Amino acid sequence: MSTRKIKYKKIVKEWKEATRKEIWEAMRDNFVFGFIGATLVVFIATHTDMAVLVGYLTYYFMMGKIVNRPKYVTDLGRKIMFPIPSALGAFTGYKLSYLLIGLITHLN
C-alpha cells in the first residue's frame, strides 16, 4: 500500500474520532483568524484608520486564542483543519473587506 493511501486512511480515521464540536470549533476559529488577517491588509492599504484599529484589536484577541490552544498533533489538524479554513477565511476577508470599507466610508 502506498504512503499516500496510508496517510489518507489515517486522516479519515482521525476525522471519525473527532467530535463534531471539535471540528466545528477548529474550522470556525481558523476561518475567523484568516478572515481578520486578510481584512487588516486591505484596511492598512486603504488607510481606513478606524477599521485598522478595530481589526488589530480583534486580530490580537483572536491571536491570544489561537496561540494558547493546544497544538495540532494529528495530520487532520495540520493538513486540513488549519490551512483550509484559514485560507478560505483569508480569501473571504479579502473580498468582503472592500464592502466593509465602503460601508465605513458611507457612515462617515
Sequence and secondary structure as in RCSB ss.txt:
>XXXX:A:sequence
MSTRKIKYKKIVKEWKEATRKEIWEAMRDNFVFGFIGATLVVFIATHTDMAVLVGYLTYYFMMGKIVNRPKYVTD
LGRKIMFPIPSALGAFTGYKLSYLLIGLITHLN
>XXXX:A:secstr
  HHHHHHHHHHHHHHHS HHHHHHHHHHHHHHHHHHHHHHHHHHTT HHHHHHHHHHHHHHHHHHHTS    SH
HIIIIITHHHHHHHHHHHHHHHHHHHHHHHHH 
